[in-house]
Amino acid sequence: MTAQVFLQQLATIVSPADILHDAESLANYGRDWTRLHTPAPLAVCFPRSTEQVSNVLRLASEHGVAVVPSGGRTGLAGGAVAADHELVLSLEKMNHIGAVCTSSRTIHVEAGAITDAVQAACEPLGLQWPVDFASSGSSHIGGNLATNAGGIRVIKYGMARRWVLGVKAVLMDGTILDMTTPLEKNNTGYDLTQLLIGSEGTLAVITEATLKLAPIPAATQVALFSVGSMESASDLLAFANTTAGARLMACEVMSRACLDVMQKHSGAFFPLEGNADYAVLIEVDGRDDTDAENCLTQIAERAFENETVLHAVIAQSAKDKAALWRWREGIGEALAKDGLLHKNDIAVPVMDIPAFTEALLTLAEKHRLTPFVFGHLGDGNLHVNTMKDAGASLDEFQKAMKAWNAELFVLLHDFRGSISAEHGIGLLKRDALKHTRCAAEIALFRQIKAAFDPRGLLNPGKVIVS
Ligand SMILES: Cc1cc2nc3c(=O)[nH]c(=O)nc-3n(C[C@H](O)[C@H](O)[C@H](O)COP(=O)(O)OP(=O)(O)OC[C@H]3O[C@@H](n4cnc5c(N)ncnc54)[C@H](O)[C@@H]3O)c2cc1C
């Protein structure tokens, strides 16, 4: 049967107005933030209920049409790319946000709800969905769960999978799995909700979720420290862990190269003396502002006594806090303004960060690269960006980055690290999966994929080749 017949039948399941195939929509909905693949979907479809999703997937299965689940398309791994005549299934019109249940501290939402909109619904009750990152104004809860999103406060709250009780999802053959449950405890065999979280739309389409919520801290306080080495940064983290304990909200590191580019593009005044190799931002929570500030002061005192830090500044106002955070949060944007970037989002065991960084710098020197290193020191997740030389052609840069990745991934394997800490595998890292997952794991991945989607029609080619 032709694509035209499929599209005609599709228009009997969803309203014809909920199917787009103009060039602009195909280009827009056929890609995510990676911008590395040319979008070429067959059409974009906007179901409005789980039943419609089920009927659309069943029809697509009957016609052998591949389907790409699509959220806010802020993904950084090419997971939502549709470049081969797939049907893009956008959840954007399934964005209902239910009432907060304060006794169970939960909220029930449809998968297309924007992350920030869910936060806005919880905040008046002093609650939050504690998964916090820069793209939350556009990303969907469904995309956050499909990628098991992390963010800046993972050290305190963990990743998205910790904040879900259950999901409703649809298999490629149209079967609906309703696992939304208000139960906090449910030890009844395999946890399929957790299997779907982080599966990047390759096993099922998530249509609804019951999310767990956490109280918003009464007060937070932020300090910025300069340190002479990654080893000192790591020592500072150890002081923070033993002084602040569970109150540590974030511990972020930025290399001098990042701070210089940030300074150049922001024009802001860097609040610490000298040109130390790294800056570390620490955020803690407290019973009130004084309590949080005392906690940071104790960390700073211990760090100065042991000559771990060179300089420190503690925010004195909400404006100060935002300005200190800007040195961390503005790096991605500043680097993007400076040149074409090649990005790696990697993880190593927290205690190995100093040794890994040293090995990374040696490797970068061998490749004649300046690595821009920044990220979540507290949970071992570093962003390692490299930039195209103004004099190099795109082709030369791509070849150089292939060679760089090849050796970086081997180094990561040696350190028991991960080629993707948060962003997922998608299309971008698929061929490098073997550096982090062993052959037996990848073989099981294939069997799991075959059990959920035997014909390989759901988000084909992402994560693994079936
Ligand atoms: C500026 C910026 C900052 C970022 N910071 C972070 C960060 O700190 N931490 C972090 O983890 N990520 C970060 N990201 C990456 C990205 O925002 C997250 O991965 C986010 O969770 C993706 O959500 P989305 O709705 O945009 O998903 P999409 O990009 O639309 O999709 C991502 C994947 O999920 C699948 N998918 C989407 N919806 C569904 C669904 N309903 N059912 C099944 N599969 C689905 C897609 O097929 C795709 O494989 C950042 C991105 C940007 C642009």
The ligand as a Tripos MOL2 file, in Angstrom:
@<TRIPOS>MOLECULE
LIG
   53    58     1     0     0
SMALL
NO_CHARGES

@<TRIPOS>ATOM
      1 C1         20.1390   24.0900   26.2450 C.3       1 LIG1
      2 C2         19.9600   22.6440   26.5850 C.ar      1 LIG1
      3 C3         20.3190   22.1900   27.8470 C.ar      1 LIG1
      4 C4         20.1560   20.8490   28.1820 C.ar      1 LIG1
      5 N1         20.5160   20.4320   29.4160 N.ar      1 LIG1
      6 C5         20.3250   19.1460   29.7590 C.ar      1 LIG1
      7 C6         20.6950   18.6970   31.0580 C.ar      1 LIG1
      8 O1         21.2210   19.4370   31.8770 O.2       1 LIG1
      9 N2         20.4520   17.3990   31.3740 N.ar      1 LIG1
     10 C7         19.8690   16.5270   30.4770 C.ar      1 LIG1
     11 O2         19.6650   15.3510   30.8220 O.2       1 LIG1
     12 N3         19.5490   16.9330   29.2340 N.ar      1 LIG1
     13 C8         19.7560   18.1970   28.8560 C.ar      1 LIG1
     14 N4         19.4270   18.6040   27.5930 N.ar      1 LIG1
     15 C9         18.9150   17.6180   26.6320 C.3       1 LIG1
     16 C10        17.3670   17.5730   26.5050 C.3       1 LIG1
     17 O3         16.7950   18.7690   26.8550 O.3       1 LIG1
     18 C11        16.7830   16.4550   27.3420 C.3       1 LIG1
     19 O4         17.2560   15.2440   26.8260 O.3       1 LIG1
     20 C12        15.2450   16.4300   27.3540 C.3       1 LIG1
     21 O5         14.8400   15.4800   28.3350 O.3       1 LIG1
     22 C13        14.6310   16.0650   26.0180 C.3       1 LIG1
     23 O6         13.2210   16.2800   26.0930 O.3       1 LIG1
     24 P1         12.3840   16.6080   24.7720 P.3       1 LIG1
     25 O7         10.9450   16.6360   25.1360 O.co2     1 LIG1
     26 O8         12.9150   17.7800   24.0830 O.co2     1 LIG1
     27 O9         12.6770   15.2790   23.9320 O.3       1 LIG1
     28 P2         13.0060   15.0770   22.3370 P.3       1 LIG1
     29 O10        14.2430   15.7870   22.0100 O.co2     1 LIG1
     30 O11        11.7600   15.4830   21.5890 O.co2     1 LIG1
     31 O12        13.1730   13.5360   22.3050 O.3       1 LIG1
     32 C14        14.2230   12.9040   22.9630 C.3       1 LIG1
     33 C15        14.0820   11.3810   22.8220 C.3       1 LIG1
     34 O13        12.9240   10.9460   23.5120 O.3       1 LIG1
     35 C16        11.9970   10.3210   22.6290 C.3       1 LIG1
     36 N5         10.6680   10.7480   23.0540 N.ar      1 LIG1
     37 C17        10.1920   12.0230   23.1600 C.ar      1 LIG1
     38 N6          8.9380   11.9850   23.6550 N.ar      1 LIG1
     39 C18         8.6180   10.6850   23.8580 C.ar      1 LIG1
     40 C19         7.4660   10.0000   24.3460 C.ar      1 LIG1
     41 N7          6.3600   10.6480   24.7240 N.pl3     1 LIG1
     42 N8          7.4960    8.6490   24.4020 N.ar      1 LIG1
     43 C20         8.5880    7.9500   24.0270 C.ar      1 LIG1
     44 N9          9.7050    8.5470   23.5450 N.ar      1 LIG1
     45 C21         9.7080    9.8840   23.4710 C.ar      1 LIG1
     46 C22        12.3920   10.7810   21.2440 C.3       1 LIG1
     47 O14        12.0470    9.8170   20.2640 O.3       1 LIG1
     48 C23        13.8950   10.9120   21.3890 C.3       1 LIG1
     49 O15        14.5280    9.6740   21.2380 O.3       1 LIG1
     50 C24        19.6160   19.9360   27.2260 C.ar      1 LIG1
     51 C25        19.2570   20.3990   25.9580 C.ar      1 LIG1
     52 C26        19.4320   21.7280   25.6360 C.ar      1 LIG1
     53 C27        19.0200   22.1740   24.2740 C.3       1 LIG1
@<TRIPOS>BOND
     1     1     2 1
     2     2     3 ar
     3     2    52 ar
     4     3     4 ar
     5     4     5 ar
     6     4    50 ar
     7     5     6 ar
     8     6     7 ar
     9     6    13 1
    10     7     8 2
    11     7     9 ar
    12     9    10 ar
    13    10    11 2
    14    10    12 ar
    15    12    13 ar
    16    13    14 ar
    17    14    15 1
    18    14    50 ar
    19    15    16 1
    20    16    17 1
    21    16    18 1
    22    18    19 1
    23    18    20 1
    24    20    21 1
    25    20    22 1
    26    22    23 1
    27    23    24 1
    28    24    25 2
    29    24    26 1
    30    24    27 1
    31    27    28 1
    32    28    29 2
    33    28    30 1
    34    28    31 1
    35    31    32 1
    36    32    33 1
    37    33    34 1
    38    33    48 1
    39    34    35 1
    40    35    36 1
    41    35    46 1
    42    36    37 ar
    43    36    45 ar
    44    37    38 ar
    45    38    39 ar
    46    39    40 ar
    47    39    45 ar
    48    40    41 1
    49    40    42 ar
    50    42    43 ar
    51    43    44 ar
    52    44    45 ar
    53    46    47 1
    54    46    48 1
    55    48    49 1
    56    50    51 ar
    57    51    52 ar
    58    52    53 1
@<TRIPOS>SUBSTRUCTURE
     1 LIG1         1 GROUP 0 **** ****
